Amino acid sequence: MPAFRKTERRALMAERRPSASYIPAVIPPLSGLEKPNAHSLALEQCDILILGTGLVESILAAALAWQGVAVLHIDRNPHYGDTAPTLTIEQLKRWCVEANQGQVAHVSDAQIYVPGGERTNAFSSTDYGVDLSPKVMFAQLDLLALLVRLKVYRYVEFQSVSNFHMFENDHFLLKLTGASQEQIFTDQQLLVATKRSLMRFLKFVLQDNAAPHKAALLAAHAATPIGDFLRRQFHLAPPQADELPPAHAHARGRFLVSLDVYGKFPVMVLRYGGPGELAQGFCRSAAVAGATYKLATRLVDYDPQAKVARFDDGSRVRINEKIVVLPNQVPRFLQSGYAEAAARLPPFSVTRLVAIVRNACAEWMAASESSAVVVFPPHSLPTHNQHAVQALIQNGGAGVCPAGEAIWYLHTPEPHAAKAKADLESAFAKMENALLRESATNLDDVLDDKDFVLSQQGTPILVNSFKLGESLLSFVPTQALDIVCKIGFVQKTYINPDLSNVLAPEATLQLNISNLGVRDSADIMFLNMPSAEISYDGVVGEVKLLYQRITGSCDDFFDVDFEDDEDDDAADLPRLAAAAHAALDNDLAIDDDYDSAPHEPFGADEMEL
């Protein structure tokens, strides 16, 4: 099966002419993209067979290949990325059909809503790149260090994110823009004593986790709710608190130490896509190291005695060591073994809602940026959400949609599907209302002095993140947001939302499917589905877990001397988050049947496909 035709997919990062100067002129080609997909596998044996080209397995392939391991890396899909690809709207329609037919593992209730059809909602499918598992990258992260070491960052392009919004007390507040000490002490919502306590807590979070005092304190309060912990130790009483201190301390520490690494921002996002783009970068690195790639290929049989694998293209390859399988790629003869392993694990749900809107949403973002993050803490929504709802917003400047539009990615780890869908729709409605309120109101007529505070330099700082003063809270929109498309689906994963069975696998050895195997064959290993975590935390840890199972040790994990001069990296790194303005493809629009009935994801009697 050939790769997607040019008119059916967006141009890849490597196929564009990006603005970032660190992108090399020559990029290693990949099978099924720049090179034709081979009719059959032209090799007799390999050491490791990996099924699936998602991020974890692609990093694993590169790590093994650079150590001289013969890697055969295939994917049943005609595109790279597997569980986290970047898809056009046309591809999303087909994906929803396949998911509801049981062809996409651990995905259910996939719905897509395209209002109006081609008559009133004309657009080009390939102008949009929608992530199925979008993420942000902390500037101080082991994965980013790996990207730099392997020069994979040269195949992708980064953009900074410095605006983070919190929904509290029925309105949005900008919780970070620069995250300076000055911002804390000019916040009018905090008492002076609270500000001092907050600074004490932040200093505690920034301490090394191995520091005796910090380690002892966290160990002593491992089962204490975060609210009680903050109140007893730091005299802080947050309005929402239901997670344990170790998980919170890790997340807050990662956030704070990432500030000012590459600039006045803590996280970055990829331009043109997400984890799928990173996966391609690692696949290119693995291919340079000698790994063999082939898309649209399935494993149909494996003889554990002879160690011979048979594929649907007729090829037969001897597998000398291990077979690593992603859930989406489990062949029929392994389904019972996978089900037996998965039955020993507690499942978790991630419910996602994606909306493409005809509004650039510039109010959400810092100047010259194209992305922002919005958080709805527990109990902040009218639905009384028990779990946080997180949203990543990206507009045309991120290369994922046309200029003047934006993509909203909302998700929640709420385990009950009906409740999760209600929470997501409620969060969407709050975001929609705030955006319409901003664009429909003359702010000069309604904002007054209490909507601002003064910095130490005398500069007015707007308290409300959408420039919405208290006088705007009674606003009732007279029109709905113009929507290009909405997509909703539910994912099942075996990764805990707090990443406890990934960040600390030694303590949860039997609660991670990557540690389990098939009863009849020790040569077969399984991988996890994407988690609810919005960042790339835990990705490298999971790769190392697999690498150690295969090689016996992580001592030589990417322990390779690369030829490029290290001084080149020092010059390149400050440009990692350079803004880009490459042109988007503009191919033929997809054909939709007109349907004026008001049906949407999570509230639809039927899907529009």
C-alpha positions in Angstrom: 0.0 0.0 0.0 1.6 3.3 -1.0 2.0 6.3 1.3 -0.6 9.0 1.3 -0.8 10.8 -2.0 0.4 14.4 -1.9 -3.1 15.7 -2.3 -4.2 13.6 0.8 -1.7 14.7 3.3 0.0 17.9 4.6 3.6 18.6 3.7 5.9 17.4 6.4 8.3 19.6 8.4 11.2 18.2 6.3 9.4 19.0 3.1 8.9 22.7 3.9 11.2 25.6 3.6 11.3 26.6 7.3 12.5 29.9 8.6 14.7 28.5 11.4 18.4 28.7 10.3 19.4 25.5 12.2 17.4 23.3 9.7 20.0 21.6 7.4 19.7 21.8 3.7 19.7 18.0 3.3 17.5 15.9 5.6 17.8 12.1 5.7 15.0 10.6 3.6 12.4 8.1 5.0 10.8 5.1 3.3 7.2 5.9 2.3 7.8 9.6 2.3 10.8 10.9 0.3 11.6 7.4 -0.8 9.1 5.0 -2.4 7.8 2.3 0.0 9.5 -1.0 -1.0 7.3 -3.8 -2.3 8.9 -6.3 0.1 11.5 -6.3 2.8 15.0 -6.8 1.4 16.7 -8.4 4.4 16.9 -11.9 5.7 17.4 -11.2 9.4 17.4 -8.4 12.1 18.0 -8.2 15.8 14.9 -6.2 16.8 11.6 -5.9 15.2 9.5 -2.9 16.2 5.9 -2.5 15.2 4.6 1.1 15.3 6.3 4.4 14.6 5.0 6.4 17.6 7.4 8.6 19.6 8.5 6.0 22.2 9.2 3.3 19.7 11.0 5.7 17.4 13.3 6.9 20.1 13.9 3.2 21.0 14.7 2.4 17.4 17.3 5.2 17.2 18.8 4.3 20.6 19.3 0.7 19.5 20.4 1.5 15.9 23.1 3.9 17.1 24.5 1.0 19.2 24.9 -1.2 16.2 21.7 -3.2 16.7 20.0 -4.3 13.4 16.5 -2.8 13.7 13.5 -3.5 11.4 10.9 -0.8 12.1 7.5 -1.2 10.4 4.0 0.4 10.7 0.7 -0.9 9.5 -0.3 2.7 8.7 0.7 4.5 5.5 2.1 7.4 7.7 4.5 7.8 10.6 3.3 8.6 14.1 0.9 5.7 14.8 -0.9 6.7 18.1 0.1 10.3 17.8 0.1 11.4 14.1 -0.8 14.8 12.7 -3.8 14.2 10.4 -5.7 16.3 7.9 -9.5 16.6 8.2 -10.0 14.0 5.5 -7.6 11.6 7.2 -9.5 12.3 10.5 -12.8 11.2 8.9 -11.3 7.9 7.9 -9.6 7.5 11.3 -13.0 7.9 13.0 -14.6 5.3 10.9 -11.7 2.9 11.5 -11.8 3.6 15.3 -15.5 2.9 15.5 -15.0 -0.3 13.5 -12.5 -1.6 16.1 -9.5 -1.1 13.8 -7.8 1.4 16.2 -6.9 -0.2 19.5 -8.0 1.5 22.7 -10.0 4.2 21.0 -13.8 4.4 21.2 -16.7 6.8 20.6 -14.9 8.7 17.8 -17.0 11.4 16.4 -16.4 14.2 13.9 -18.7 17.1 13.1 -18.2 19.4 10.1 -21.1 22.0 10.1 -22.7 23.0 6.9 -20.7 20.8 4.5 -19.0 22.1 1.4 -21.8 24.5 0.5 -21.4 26.8 3.5 -18.2 25.6 5.1 -15.6 25.5 2.4 -12.0 24.7 3.4 -9.0 22.7 2.2 -8.4 19.5 4.2 -4.6 19.7 3.9 -4.5 23.2 5.4 -5.1 21.5 8.8 -2.8 19.3 10.8 -4.6 17.9 13.8 -2.7 16.1 16.6 -4.3 13.1 18.2 -2.1 13.5 21.3 -0.8 17.1 21.4 1.9 17.9 23.9 4.1 20.8 25.1 7.8 20.4 25.9 9.5 21.8 29.0 12.7 23.7 28.2 14.5 21.7 30.9 13.7 18.2 29.9 15.6 15.0 29.2 13.8 14.6 25.8 15.0 18.0 24.7 18.6 17.2 25.7 18.2 14.0 23.6 17.0 16.0 20.6 20.0 18.2 20.8 22.5 15.3 21.3 21.2 13.4 18.3 20.8 16.6 16.2 17.1 15.6 15.8 16.1 19.2 16.6 17.5 20.0 13.1 14.6 18.1 11.5 11.9 20.0 13.5 11.1 23.6 14.5 10.1 24.9 17.9 8.0 27.8 19.1 7.8 29.3 22.6 4.8 29.3 24.9 4.7 31.7 27.8 1.0 32.3 28.4 -0.9 30.0 30.8 -4.5 30.8 31.8 -6.4 29.5 34.8 -10.2 29.4 35.0 -11.2 30.3 38.5 -14.4 31.8 40.1 -16.1 31.8 36.7 -13.5 33.9 34.8 -10.0 33.5 33.3 -6.8 34.7 34.9 -3.4 34.9 33.4 -1.3 32.9 35.8 2.0 33.3 34.0 3.6 35.6 31.5 7.3 35.8 32.3 6.6 34.2 35.8 8.7 36.8 37.7 8.9 37.5 41.4 7.5 40.9 40.5 4.3 39.3 39.1 3.7 37.5 42.3 4.1 40.6 44.5 1.9 42.7 42.2 -1.0 40.2 42.3 -3.8 42.0 44.1 -5.6 38.7 44.8 -2.9 37.5 47.3 -2.3 38.8 50.8 1.3 39.9 51.7 1.6 36.9 54.0 0.4 34.6 51.3 2.9 35.9 48.9 5.7 35.2 51.3 4.4 31.7 51.9 4.2 31.2 48.2 7.8 32.2 47.7 8.9 29.7 50.4 7.0 27.0 48.6 8.5 27.8 45.2 12.0 27.7 46.7 11.1 24.3 48.2 10.0 23.0 44.8 13.2 24.3 43.1 15.4 22.3 45.6 17.0 19.1 44.3 14.7 16.2 45.1 17.7 14.4 46.6 18.2 17.1 49.2 17.8 15.4 52.6 15.2 17.8 54.0 13.1 17.8 50.9 13.3 14.0 50.5 12.4 13.4 54.1 9.5 15.8 54.0 8.0 14.3 50.8 8.4 10.8 52.1 6.7 11.7 55.4 3.7 13.1 53.5 3.5 10.7 50.5 -0.2 10.0 51.3 -1.1 13.5 52.4 -3.5 15.4 50.1 -1.8 18.4 48.5 -4.2 20.8 50.2 -3.3 19.5 53.7 0.4 19.5 52.8 0.4 23.1 51.7 -1.6 24.2 54.6 0.5 22.5 57.3 4.0 23.1 55.8 3.7 26.4 54.0 0.5 28.0 55.4 -1.1 27.9 51.9 -4.7 26.9 51.3 -5.3 26.5 47.5 -8.9 26.5 46.3 -8.4 23.2 44.4 -6.3 20.4 45.7 -6.8 16.6 45.3 -3.4 15.3 44.1 -0.5 14.0 46.1 2.6 16.1 46.9 5.3 14.1 45.0 3.4 14.3 41.7 2.7 18.0 42.2 6.2 18.8 43.3 7.7 17.1 40.3 5.4 19.0 37.9 5.9 22.4 39.6 9.7 21.8 39.7 9.9 20.9 36.0 7.9 24.1 35.2 10.0 26.4 37.3 13.4 25.1 36.4 12.4 25.4 32.7 12.1 29.2 32.9 14.8 31.3 31.3 16.6 28.3 29.8 16.1 29.5 26.2 14.1 32.7 27.0 11.3 34.2 29.1 9.1 31.1 28.7 9.0 27.6 30.3 7.7 25.4 27.5 7.8 25.0 23.7 5.7 23.4 21.1 6.6 22.0 17.7 5.6 23.9 14.6 3.5 22.0 12.0 2.7 19.2 14.4 3.4 17.4 17.7 4.7 14.0 18.8 4.3 12.6 15.3 6.8 15.2 13.9 9.3 14.2 16.7 8.8 10.6 15.9 9.7 11.2 12.3 12.9 13.0 13.4 14.0 10.1 15.5 13.1 7.7 12.7 15.4 9.7 10.4 18.2 9.5 12.9 17.6 5.7 13.2 17.7 5.3 9.4 21.0 7.1 9.3 22.3 4.6 11.9 21.2 1.7 9.7 17.6 0.9 10.7 15.3 -0.4 8.0 11.8 1.2 7.6 8.7 0.2 5.8 5.1 1.6 6.1 1.8 -0.1 5.3 3.2 -3.4 6.4 1.8 -5.9 8.9 3.2 -8.8 10.9 1.0 -11.8 10.2 2.8 -14.7 11.9 5.8 -15.5 14.1 7.4 -18.8 14.8 9.0 -18.5 18.3 11.0 -21.7 17.8 12.5 -20.8 14.5 12.3 -17.0 15.3 11.0 -16.3 11.9 8.5 -13.5 11.3 6.2 -13.5 8.2 4.7 -10.2 6.8 1.7 -9.4 4.6 4.0 -8.5 1.7 5.2 -12.1 1.6 8.6 -11.4 3.3 10.1 -13.7 5.9 12.7 -12.3 8.3 14.5 -14.0 11.1 14.3 -12.0 14.4 17.4 -12.7 16.5 16.3 -11.0 19.7 13.0 -9.2 20.5 9.7 -8.1 19.0 8.4 -4.8 20.4 4.7 -4.2 19.7 2.5 -1.1 20.1 -1.2 -1.8 21.0 -2.4 -0.4 17.6 -0.1 -2.9 15.8 -0.9 -6.1 17.7 -1.4 -8.8 15.1 -4.2 -11.3 15.4 -2.1 -14.1 16.7 -0.9 -12.0 19.6 -4.2 -10.5 20.6 -4.9 -13.1 23.3 -1.5 -12.7 24.8 -1.8 -8.9 24.8 -5.3 -9.1 26.4 -3.9 -11.5 29.1 -1.1 -9.0 30.0 -3.4 -6.0 29.9 -6.0 -7.7 32.2 -3.4 -7.4 35.0 -3.4 -3.6 34.8 -5.8 -0.9 35.9 -7.1 1.0 32.9 -7.3 4.8 32.6 -9.3 7.0 30.2 -8.4 10.1 28.3 -11.3 11.9 26.7 -10.4 14.4 24.1 -12.3 17.2 22.3 -10.6 19.0 19.4 -12.2 22.1 17.8 -11.0 24.1 14.8 -12.4 27.7 15.0 -12.3 30.6 12.6 -10.7 32.9 15.1 -7.0 33.5 15.6 -7.5 33.7 19.4 -4.7 36.2 19.7 -6.1 37.4 23.1 -4.9 34.1 24.6 -1.3 34.4 23.4 1.7 36.5 24.2 3.0 38.9 21.5 4.7 37.1 18.6 3.6 33.7 19.9 1.1 31.3 18.4 0.2 29.0 21.3 -1.2 29.1 24.8 -2.4 26.8 27.6 -5.7 27.0 29.5 -6.4 25.0 32.7 -9.7 24.4 34.3 -8.9 23.1 37.8 -11.1 20.5 39.6 -14.5 21.9 40.7 -14.1 25.1 38.6 -16.7 24.3 36.0 -20.5 24.3 36.3 -20.3 20.5 35.8 -18.4 20.3 39.1 -15.5 18.5 37.4 -13.5 16.2 39.6 -10.5 16.2 37.4 -8.7 19.1 35.7 -9.5 19.9 32.0 -6.4 21.1 30.1 -6.5 22.9 26.8 -3.7 23.7 24.3 -4.6 26.4 21.8 -2.6 26.9 18.5 -3.3 29.3 15.7 -2.1 29.7 12.1 1.3 30.9 13.3 2.0 27.4 14.5 1.5 26.1 11.0 -1.4 23.8 12.0 -4.2 25.7 10.3 -4.7 28.8 8.1 -4.0 32.3 9.3 -7.0 33.7 11.3 -8.0 30.3 12.7 -7.0 28.2 15.6 -7.2 24.7 16.9 -8.3 24.0 20.5 -7.2 20.7 22.1 -9.1 19.9 25.3 -8.7 16.7 27.3 -9.5 15.3 30.7 -8.5 12.1 32.6 -12.1 11.8 34.1 -12.7 8.0 34.1 -16.5 8.2 33.4 -17.1 8.9 29.8 -20.4 10.7 30.1 -19.0 13.0 32.9 -15.8 13.6 30.9 -17.7 14.6 27.8 -19.9 17.0 29.9 -16.8 18.6 31.4 -15.2 19.1 28.1 -18.3 20.7 26.5 -18.6 22.9 29.6 -15.0 24.0 29.2 -15.4 24.6 25.5 -18.5 26.8 26.2 -16.6 28.9 28.8 -13.7 29.4 26.3 -16.2 30.2 23.5 -18.1 32.7 25.7 -14.9 34.5 26.8 -13.6 34.8 23.2 -16.9 36.1 21.9 -17.1 38.5 24.8 -13.7 39.9 24.0 -14.3 40.4 20.3 -17.8 41.9 20.8 -17.0 44.5 23.4 -15.2 47.8 23.3 -12.8 47.4 26.2 -12.0 51.1 26.4 -15.6 51.7 27.5 -15.7 49.1 30.3 -12.2 48.6 31.8 -11.4 50.8 34.8 -8.5 51.2 37.3 -9.4 48.0 39.3 -8.7 45.9 36.2 -5.0 46.8 36.3 -2.1 46.8 38.7 1.1 48.7 38.4 4.6 47.0 38.1 7.6 48.4 40.0 8.4 50.4 36.8 4.9 51.9 36.8 3.7 49.9 33.9 0.0 48.9 34.0 -0.5 45.1 34.1 -3.9 43.7 33.1 -5.2 41.4 35.9 -7.6 39.5 33.6 -6.0 37.2 31.0 -8.6 38.1 28.3 -8.7 41.8 29.1 -12.1 41.1 30.6 -12.8 43.2 33.7 -15.4 42.4 36.3 -17.9 44.6 34.4 -17.9 42.1 31.5 -18.8 39.0 33.5 -22.6 39.5 32.8 -22.0 39.4 29.0 -24.3 37.1 27.0 -23.1 36.2 23.5 -25.5 36.8 20.7 -23.8 34.5 18.2 -21.9 31.3 18.2 -18.3 30.8 17.3 -17.7 29.9 13.7 -16.5 26.3 13.7 -14.7 24.5 10.9 -14.7 21.1 12.6 -15.0 19.3 16.0 -13.6 15.9 16.8 -14.2 13.9 20.0 -12.9 10.5 21.1 -12.0 8.4 24.1 -8.6 6.8 24.6 -7.8 4.0 27.0 -4.3 3.8 28.4 -2.4 1.9 31.2 -0.3 4.9 32.2 -1.5 6.6 35.4 -2.4 10.3 34.8 0.2 11.2 37.5 2.8 9.1 35.5 3.7 7.2 38.7 4.1 3.9 36.9 6.4 5.5 34.4 8.4 8.0 36.5 9.0 5.4 39.3 8.8 2.0 37.5 10.8 0.3 40.1 8.0 0.9 42.6 5.3 -0.2 40.2 7.1 -3.0 38.3 3.9 -5.0 37.6 1.7 -1.9 36.8 3.4 -1.0 33.5 2.7 -3.1 30.5 6.2 -2.4 29.2 7.4 -4.6 32.1 5.1 -7.5 31.1 5.3 -10.1 28.4 3.6 -12.9 26.6 3.4 -16.2 28.6 4.4 -18.3 25.6 7.3 -16.2 24.4 9.8 -14.0 26.3 10.8 -12.4 23.0 7.7 -10.3 22.7 7.2 -6.9 24.5 4.3 -4.5 24.5 4.2 -0.7 24.6 1.8 1.8 26.2 -0.8 4.0 24.6 -0.4 7.8 25.1 -1.2 9.1 28.6 -3.2 12.1 29.7 0.0 14.1 30.5 0.1 17.3 28.4 3.9 17.4 28.5 6.5 14.9 27.2 7.4 13.9 30.8 8.0 10.2 31.2 8.7 9.5 27.5 12.4 9.0 27.9 11.9 7.0 31.1 9.7 4.6 29.3 12.2 4.2 26.4 14.9 3.5 28.9 12.8 0.8 30.6 12.4 -0.9 27.2 16.0 -0.4 26.3 17.1 -2.0 29.5 14.8 -5.0 29.0 16.4 -5.5 25.6 20.1 -4.8 26.2 20.3 -5.6 30.0 21.5 -2.1 30.9 21.0 1.6 30.2 24.7 2.5 30.7 25.2 2.9 26.9 21.8 4.6 26.2 22.7 7.0 23.3 26.4 6.8 24.4 27.6 7.7 21.0 30.1 10.4 19.8 28.5 12.3 16.9 30.6 13.9 14.3 29.2 17.4 14.5 31.2 19.9 16.4 29.7 20.8 19.8 30.2 24.5 19.2 27.6 24.3 16.5 25.0 23.3 19.1 25.9 26.3 21.3 25.2 28.6 18.4 22.0 26.8 17.4 20.3 26.4 20.7 19.2 30.0 21.2 17.3 29.7 18.0 15.3 26.5 19.0 12.1 28.5 19.5 12.5 30.8 16.4 9.2 31.9 14.9 8.4 30.6 11.4 6.1 31.8 8.6 6.4 29.1 5.9 3.5 28.8 3.5 0.9 26.2 4.1 -0.3 23.8 1.4 -3.6 24.6 -0.3 -4.9 21.5 -2.1 -8.4 20.6 -3.1 -11.1 21.0 -0.5 -12.8 17.8 0.8 -16.4 17.0 -0.2 -19.0 17.0 2.5 -22.7 16.4 2.3 -24.7 19.4 3.5 -26.5 18.8 6.8 -27.9 21.7 8.8 -29.0 19.7 11.8 -27.2 20.8 15.0 -25.1 17.7 16.0 -21.7 17.7 17.6 -19.2 15.3 19.2 -20.5 14.0 22.6 -24.0 15.1 21.8 -24.7 13.5 18.4 -27.1 10.8 17.4 -24.9 10.1 14.4 -21.6 11.2 13.0 -21.1 13.2 9.8 -18.5 11.4 7.8 
